[in-house]
Amino acid sequence: MPIRKEDEVKVLRGKYKDDIGKVICVYRKKMCIHVERISKEKQNGASIPVPIHPSNCEITKLKLDRSRKQLLEDKKKGKVRNNSMDEQD
């Protein structure tokens, strides 16, 4: 399941191991997420969020909306979504 904003995650690796928090934002281009309560202070005193790779996190609580509920139901039933590549074959 892809990580989305407002999911709750637990960090599994690194300096912030076992910390839990909500995902503030997801940067797909940088391949990182920012988690609430995980930040560091800069030299001038400002705090900035620490980027964490999504593979080092475990989703503990999903923010369910209509499309995510449908995706989970389809996975339970064993349905596979049709892609345009499947239709061409």
N, C-alpha and C positions, 0 to 999 in steps of 0.2 A: 504494500500500500504506500503510495507516495505521501511524503510529509507535506502538510499544508499549514498555513497560518492558523494560529489558535489551537493547534493540537498540543497535548501535553506530552513531553518527552523526558526520558531519563538518559543522561550521558553515560556511556559504557566505557569509554577509553579516555586517556589523557589526564591533564591536570585537574579537570573539573569532574572526574569520575564520581558517579552516584548522585550528582546534582539533578534536581527535578525542576522543571519550569515549563511555561507556555512558550510556544514559538512566536516570536515577535514578527520576523520577516524571513522570507526564503529568497535567496539569490541563486537562481538556476544557472546563470552565466558563470558565477564564481564557484558553484558547487558547494555552498555553505548555507547554514541557517544561523539565526541569532535567537538565543533563548533568554527569556526574562530572568532576572536575578543573576545572570552570568555576565559580568563585566569586569573591566580592569581600569585603573586610574592612569591617566596620562601624566606626564611630568608637570603640566600646568594645573593639575587638579581635576580636569574634566574626566568623566567616566565614559567609556565607549564599550559597546557590546563586543564580546569575543566571538569570532566566526568559528563554527564547529561543522565538520563534515557530517552529512546526514547518515552515513554508514556507521558512524560512531555513536548513534543514538537509537533508542528503542521507544517506539510510540506506546505510551501507557494509556492514553485516553484520546479518542477521536472526537473531532467536532463534526457531528453528523448533520448533513443536510440531505435534501432529496436525492441528489445524484449519487452521493456516497452510500446512502442506504440501498439504492438500486444496485450499485456495484457489488455490495456485500451479499445481497440476495441472489444475484446472478452467480457469484462465486459459490454460494452454498448449493445451488441447484446444479452446478457443473456446466453452466452455459458458457460459451466462448463468444465474445463479441466479434462480429464480422468486420474484417478490415477490407479495404479496397484491393489489397494484394491477394486475398483469399478468393475474391470473386472473379479475378482474372484467370486463375488457374483452372 
